[in-house]
Structures are given as C-alpha cells and as structure tokens.
C-alpha cells in the first residue's frame, strides 16, 4: 500500500473547509431546476452581506451579496423532490437561523432578501411564490 502523500491531505482539507459545518451536505445548483431561489441584499446600511442558505439541511448558497442599486437579485436553480421542504438562512449579521417551510408543488419560487437599517435589527424576509416573481 502506498503511503498517503501530503498533497492529498492538503486537497482533502481544502475540500472539507468549503463546508460551513463538518458533515454538512452541499446542494449544487443546476441549469434547469424545479425550484428557483433569488437572493438579494436590500440594505443601504450593510452594502456587503455574507449569506448562507440551506435547503433541508444541505448548504445551497454560501457567498457575499452586494447592495448595488438595491435591485440586484441573484438567481439559483435546484432540483429537489416533491413535497414539503425547509429553507433556512443566516449571516454574521443575523446569526440565528431564520427558516420557513414550503411545498414545492405550490411554491416553486422563493426570494430571500436581507434588510438592515440604523436602529432596526438586521433580518431576512423569506417569501415563496407560485409563479415567477416580476420586478416590472
């Protein structure tokens, strides 16, 4: 048996560090999913916010979102099973999970919006839709 090489250990450690919690499964976006999630930073107070989104315990989104003009919605698509699911979101600005359940067949679209303003606690709004949301 060949001994484990240092390079292999380093690659393995980097792969593990991409999860927020050890053992957290990762749900990868797909090109043509049956669940569409939009994430947006609507805060003029916090112009760059870290966001982690979990679908049924699996990490689906982990990145920073800028305010830009306040009308930037980043689209993610996922292929998930029929039935009831749980969407959870957190940030260093909102460390306690905010979560909501949804049923794929009746609400295949979701928007998670981060809000923060002076004097008000930072929070996320999580909204589900039967049809593609429109910003016109």
Steps between C-alpha positions, in 0.01 A plus 500: 500500500636842405532755785266799501672802352492848654348647180203266526441601861514871407245454220272303733527770770415776253199304374373455855551864588254601226215381726384729777447211742687170483272244341260754346388370161525743210212545257637615166300727271399361160424660163133406482364433848148468634561746789622856431651707778590868480724663761535876538661753732250786540697685769660837436649472852688169445618511140673159506335216692602137539209261445466126557186325377412142582235284334397208722831528687720506189707808425361657181652851505805637680628831369499877540232720346544870420222757513590656164187695402284304744337318212754223442346154534737205456326192359572141605319188375481165677353161426317385814239234569128560523350569840571729793844653548673736743694806390738647763717810474760668720778758493749649743251788516212256572677207670183321614343303219184638348303219340178425316342189360365480147334249271667470163183437300328818620800736541793419267647854524654675801664831582729554797562870566744637757395825670689722743451861598628713789296439814331184366634146538635339187274226365406291199163489329425159350213498250367222278311531171293276276617689187823663389533829695496817291690818574333718233 
